[in-house]
Amino acid sequence: MQHIKTVLNKSRQLANVNRTFWPRHCAERLQFPRYYVAPVATEPFLNGSSSNYVEEMYLSWLENPQSVHKSWDIFFRNAEKGAAPGTAYQAPPSVMSVVPTGGSLTQSPTFDRQVIEDHLSVQAIIRSYQIRGHNMANLDPLAINCADLDSETPPELIVQNYRLEEKDMDSIFRLPRTTFIGGNEQALPLKEIIRRLEETYCQSIGVEYMFINDRYKCDWIRQRFEMPGSMNFSKMDKRLILERLIRSTRFEEFLARKWSAEKRFGLEGCEVLVPALKTIIDVCSEKGVETFNLGMPHRGRLNVLANVARKPLEQLFSQFDSKLEASDEGSGDVKYHLGMAHDRHNHISNKNIHIAIVANPSHLEAVDPVVQGKTRAMQFYKGDTDGKKVMSILLHGDAAFAGQGIVYETFHLSDLPEYTTHGTIHVVVNNQIGFTTDPRHSRSSPYCTDVARVVNAPIFHVNADDPEAVMHVCNVASEWRCEFGKDVVIDLVCYRRNGHNETDEPMFTQPLMYKKIRNHKNVLKKYAEAKIEEGVMTQQEFEEEQATYDKICEESYLDAKLVTKTSNVDWLDSPWTGFFNRDEQRTYPATGIDEETLNYIGNAFGSIPDGFTVHGGLKRALKARTDLVSKRTVDWALGEAMAFGSLLKEGIHIRLSGQDVERGTFSHRHHVLNDQNADKKRTTPLNNLYPNQALYTVCNSSLSEFAVLGFELGFSMTNPQALVCWEAQFGDFANNAQCIIDQFISSGQSKWYRQSGLVMLLPHGYEGMGPEHSSARLERFLQMCNDDPDVIPTLDEKFAIDQLYDCNWQIVNCSTPANYFHVLRRQIAMSFRKPLIIMTPKSLLRLPEARSSFDEMVEGTSFQRVLPESGVAASNPESVKNLIFCSGRVYYNLIKEREIKGLTEQVAIATIEQISPFPYDMVTEEANKYPNARIIWAQEEHKNMGAWSYVQPRIHTALQRERLCSFAGRGAQASTAAGNKSLHLLELQNLLDTAFTIE
């Protein structure tokens, strides 16, 4: 046994040095045959191209020696007995050779090496088709492009290159166990083997799967494509395909007739997408999936809304009337960006299903992680631990799938424990063009789908003009996802009948392609002609089906004319049923909790579980926590833990995600403890506070901002009664996710009527760490706030809560742990949801002065939008010369400098904790308290950054421009911070000197 393994391993090593494969252009240029069966020094047939075959033979022989050719039986028996290299193989005299029972090696009078070589050649041919057959598949409906951008025939698929001649075509060869082309037959003539391989791998379907490093999964795929008759459809199946094609095609034709000058990004050229999606939903529904979350670009979106999600046509058609106004809040979006959620009955599976199409911007692929996060959340709340009830389907364009990095980032999440959705079906609408760009200029990979290979996802390329091949691929892909819980890709190779949109002229850039498209029959006409001739449907029935659907569209069109107002809520993709109460009186929430709970959570958070060994340094940190609790004091880590723990006690699920969040970038959090003596022995103290508490999920993410932030946004959209937080490693890195911030978080409610309570934790502060570890770009978030700097809202008792209700998001920069505690709890205590952006500290995490008393956190307390001056200056406001407003870390620099300069009576310092929405009432109150003071805004950031551009006009408005605000901070600069520590300190001192200049 060991000797055989050694021989096999040796043959695998030889695979790397003994190949005679030449690049396609070299083989063509040199014009000589390329041989794949090259003798080697040990066993003459054990070379690199045959090692897999030998291993297959050996495994078969172990199960049943009679299942292999007699020559293999002799070889393995001799090798088992320790035959020296080169002597184990002896050709048998006949099929009836007898192996002696003694200890000597089996001898044969003749050496039949050619039989072995021919069988190995056939095995190599079969394997070559399995690996490279997709390169020769008939995938382009227009027959002008190769989907892999290469028109050369792979030399592995040329039979003559294997020393096989025409006379060998009728020779019968035994089939290896790595193929199912024989069905129930064990051997076939060579010409039949090749015919069946061509039929399987080189027609309308190209299958890429041999890179998957799992034998069972490869066999699973082989069986579903290679088995004779695997793609047979019943008459009823074909009729259903035709009926669905009619709806898909006639819908686009109807829109083209009624709104010929409107952009709608129609599906013409890939009408088969609708039947494909419906087949996926049918199969998965039959296997138990109840909820389908779809993400897709704009092409074909209206058709999918109408014919897959069953959006009422009159609501859809009314979107074409630009004069209609929305009856509810929000600015809305163009019709081909909108989403929806809908419950309907699936007539094929006879089950009720929920379909949600997530709204998205024109930023292609940006919606991918959002859909995945939403899907993961729904699986979590349903207790669907293996993804059998909730799944995602992502649609892509070919250029975007290859070109957008977010595709890879999203794939990279697919198998991570706290991010997996247990398999996504990806459908690529491969137009073979990107806007105006030829695929040869838009990607370096052979296929647009090659990115999926990184996660071992099988890729099924299919000619979109062959509906039955498309449906077979959809069946297999759906079964794969339900069987293995892994991603799979369907590449619908099609074309785009119009330009990028209906008003675009494609002949400018692709004249030859579009000349061919103009004369190309659409898939409905081609398939209908074939099926009518086949007897699946008569010509009269076909015309009646078209007329019936046309009538439905016409009636809905007339109904749409009666619509006087649209409603944005009709397009909501993530409705929160029962959460909103329109009649409820909004009040600013108190967020303090009882002291007993503070003590309990604090002590539990600082305790070491029994039988658990923690790091010595961490043991001291945990002891420091309990010491703080005994003094009724909290630092930042304790304040956060008490906010989280109290919400968990109230049944609120909390999810904290991001890079290194379990420990915390600055080693302050330690929400997960790792035993020092046992691998994978971990504990999360906040999950062990109360018997019936909610679950706390804290998870380190992949090194991605774009995908992970999008994922957490999707998670937050699903359930309002959950606190979902994403923390950047440093706030500076959040701009890697700028698309999610700009297109989804800041504007999502306005465009799509969608609320989210997502919390972004962005470490921010100038501490001499250079330009990439100082700034979370506070100014960018403030620039996207929707409040008017020249208008003060009505200042009444509801001002604070109404501001929060009307804003698009909240921007805070807390200077105390107590306020951080309160703002986290406020996210859940409010009767609505708004994104919360927090500039979190770094050095303040351990600064002794940056601590809070229990008195600021107990019942009756709440988040303080402004922390006014509370020292000596407040007791004699008339003598105060400077009133400094600031926010965040710089407050502690100012306090220290005031002491050094002896200006505690002349300078008052107040921190604006909630920068947006701007606290006009409290700023006005604080300024009026010091009538003789010069108003100064002090910040660490450069003048063209930070909050200055936002707060200055609002302070002026609050004070009715009777008192102006001056600036103390760093001068305008292109870079966020100095790289030199000395320069950093010099700039800080200049800031402080300016702030404390008494005029």
Protein Blocks (a to p, Z undefined) as FASTA:
>chain_A
ZZmmmmmmmmmmmmmmmccbdcfklmmmnopacdfbdcdfklmklcfklmmmmmmmmmmm
mmomklpcfklmmmmmmmmnopaehilpccdfbfkbccdfblbdcddfbdcfklmmmmmm
mmmmmmmmmmmmmmmpcfblnlpacfklpabdcfklpmklnopafklmmpccdddfkbck
lomafbdcfklmmmmmmmmmmmmbccdfklpccfklmmmmmmmmmpghklcccfklmmmm
mmmmmmmmmmmmmmmmmmmmbcehiaehilmmmmmmmmmmmmmmmnopabdcddddfehk
lmmmmmmnopafklmmmmmmmkbccfbecjbjafklcccddddddfklopacdddddddd
fbehklmmmmmmmmmmmmmmnopanopmbccdddddfklmmmmmklmmmmmmmmgfklpg
giaadddddehpahjacfklmcfbfblklmmmmnopacddddfklmklmmmmmmmmmmmm
mmnopacddddddddfbafblkbcfklmmmmlmmmmmmpccfklmmmmmmmmnopacfkl
mmmmmmmmmmmmmmmmmmmmmpmbdcfklmccbdcehkacfkbccddddfbdcfklmmmm
mmmmmpccehiacdfklmmmmmmmmmmmmnopacfklmmmmmmmmmmmnopacddedehk
lnopnlpnomaccdfkbghiacdfklmmbfklccdddddddddfklmmmmmmmmmmmpmb
bccddddfblklmmmmmmmmmmmmmmmmmmnopacfbdcdddeddehnajklmbgolmlm
mmmpcbdfkbccdddfklmmmmmmmpmbdcdddfbfklmmmmmmmmmmpcbdcddddddd
fklmmgmklccdfklmmghiacdfbacdfbfmlmmmmlpmbdcddehjllmmmmmmmmmn
opmmmpccdddfblbacdfklmmmmmmmmmmbccddddfbdfkgcjllmmmmmmmmmnoo
maccddddddddfbfbdfbfklmmmmmmmmmmmmmpcZZ
